[in-house]
């Protein structure tokens, strides 16, 4: 992801004015273009979405799991627009046809080689300050999952192949292997 170099502050209107097929995120008024996801990225995203969806469905849960591209308007402003790889939203009043207005309960980002600093630093700060409850960084290259439970102020690291407990649920874990 490269930020567009310009002194101007961009808004959500600028994101919606991008050409069809051009994906980007907006963080504090800066546009970051996104490369198409790899096959590995998509396999992991689909697997995680299915595991979470099935858990919620099997437990008659009220949360909704949504995969990118899905708009998340973290703040009540027009200079932040993100598309997390996976978003779990439990407060249905935050959802409308445009996206999620406010912090999802759980966000998962799958690291691509070109966006490591975004996921590990920029988005980590944004999600934490917006009061996302749980943030996973899934790194296929390192075969690691970093789990940030912001409510408990903890961070844990898991290797692919290990059960990763889900903090927003008491009896749910996911094992990622590629």
C-alpha positions in Angstrom: 0.0 0.0 0.0 1.4 3.3 -1.0 -0.1 6.6 0.3 -0.9 9.0 -2.4 1.6 11.9 -2.1 -0.4 15.1 -1.8 -0.8 17.7 0.9 -4.5 17.7 0.5 -6.7 15.8 3.0 -8.8 13.3 1.3 -12.3 12.2 2.3 -14.6 9.3 1.9 -16.1 11.0 -1.2 -12.6 10.6 -2.8 -12.6 6.9 -2.1 -16.1 6.5 -3.7 -14.8 8.5 -6.7 -12.0 6.1 -7.5 -12.3 4.1 -10.8 -14.2 0.9 -10.7 -12.1 -1.9 -9.4 -9.5 0.3 -7.7 -9.5 -0.5 -4.0 -8.1 1.8 -1.4 -8.4 2.7 2.3 -8.4 6.1 3.9 -6.6 6.7 7.1 -6.5 10.2 8.6 -7.2 11.7 5.3 -4.5 9.8 3.4 -5.4 7.3 0.6 -3.6 4.0 0.6 -4.1 1.9 -2.6 -4.5 -1.8 -2.2 -3.0 -4.5 -4.4 -5.2 -7.5 -5.4 -5.0 -10.3 -2.8 -3.0 -13.4 -3.5 -4.4 -16.9 -3.7 -3.0 -17.8 -0.2 -4.6 -14.6 1.2 -8.0 -15.5 -0.3 -7.8 -19.2 0.9 -7.1 -18.0 4.5 -9.8 -15.3 4.3 -12.4 -17.8 3.0 -11.4 -20.4 5.7 -11.6 -17.9 8.5 -14.9 -16.5 7.3 -16.4 -20.0 7.1 -15.2 -21.0 10.5 -16.6 -17.8 12.1 -19.9 -17.9 10.1 -20.5 -21.5 11.1 -19.7 -20.9 14.8 -22.1 -17.9 14.9 -24.8 -19.8 13.0 -24.4 -23.0 15.1 -24.7 -20.9 18.3 -27.6 -18.8 17.2 -25.4 -15.8 17.6 -26.3 -12.2 16.9 -23.0 -11.1 15.5 -22.4 -10.9 11.7 -19.2 -11.8 9.9 -18.3 -9.9 6.8 -15.3 -10.2 4.4 -13.6 -7.6 2.4 -14.5 -5.6 0.5 -16.7 -4.2 3.2 -16.6 -0.6 4.4 -15.8 0.2 8.0 -16.2 3.8 9.0 -14.2 3.6 12.3 -14.7 7.2 13.4 -17.5 9.6 13.1 -15.7 11.6 10.4 -15.1 11.6 6.7 -11.4 10.9 6.7 -11.2 7.3 7.8 -12.5 4.3 5.7 -11.1 0.8 6.0 -11.8 -2.6 4.5 -10.6 -5.2 7.0 -10.2 -8.7 5.6 -12.7 -10.0 8.1 -15.0 -7.9 10.4 -17.3 -9.3 13.1 -19.9 -6.9 14.3 -22.2 -7.8 17.2 -24.1 -4.5 17.5 -26.5 -4.6 14.6 -27.3 -0.8 14.9 -23.8 -0.1 13.5 -24.6 -1.8 10.2 -26.4 -0.5 7.2 -26.0 -1.1 3.4 -23.0 1.2 3.2 -21.0 -0.7 5.9 -20.2 -0.6 9.6 -20.3 2.7 11.4 -18.1 2.5 14.4 -15.7 -0.2 15.6 -16.3 -3.9 14.8 -16.0 -6.2 17.7 -13.3 -8.3 16.0 -11.1 -7.5 13.0 -8.8 -9.8 11.2 -6.2 -8.6 8.7 -4.2 -11.0 6.6 -0.8 -9.6 5.9 0.4 -9.2 2.3 4.1 -8.6 1.6 3.4 -5.1 0.5 1.3 -4.0 3.5 3.1 -5.3 6.6 3.7 -1.9 8.2 0.0 -1.0 7.7 -1.3 -4.1 9.5 1.4 -4.2 12.2 1.5 -0.5 13.1 -0.9 1.9 11.4 -4.1 -0.3 11.6 -3.1 -1.7 15.0 -3.2 1.9 16.4 -6.4 2.8 14.5 -8.3 -0.3 15.7 -7.1 0.1 19.2 -8.0 3.8 19.5 -11.4 3.1 17.9 -12.1 0.5 20.6 -12.1 -2.7 18.5 -12.3 -5.4 21.1 -10.0 -7.9 19.3 -7.6 -7.7 16.4 -5.8 -10.6 14.7 -2.9 -10.1 12.4 -2.5 -13.3 10.3 0.9 -13.5 8.7 1.1 -16.3 6.1 4.8 -15.7 5.4 5.8 -16.1 9.1 2.9 -18.6 9.7 1.9 -16.6 12.8 -1.2 -15.1 14.2 -0.8 -12.1 16.5 -3.9 -11.7 18.8 -4.5 -8.3 20.4 -7.3 -8.3 23.0 -7.6 -4.6 23.6 -10.1 -4.9 26.4 -7.7 -7.0 28.4 -4.6 -5.2 27.1 -3.0 -8.4 26.1 -1.2 -9.7 23.0 -0.5 -13.3 22.3 1.2 -15.0 19.4 0.3 -18.4 17.9 1.9 -20.5 15.1 -0.2 -21.9 12.3 -1.4 -25.3 13.3 -2.1 -24.2 16.9 -5.6 -23.5 18.2 -6.1 -19.8 18.5 -8.7 -18.9 21.1 -11.2 -16.3 20.1 -11.5 -13.6 22.8 -15.0 -12.4 22.1 -16.3 -15.9 22.6 -15.5 -18.2 25.5 -15.7 -21.6 23.7 -14.3 -21.0 20.2 -10.9 -21.4 18.7 -9.6 -21.6 15.2 -6.6 -23.6 13.9 -5.1 -22.0 10.7 -3.0 -24.1 8.4 -2.2 -23.5 4.8 
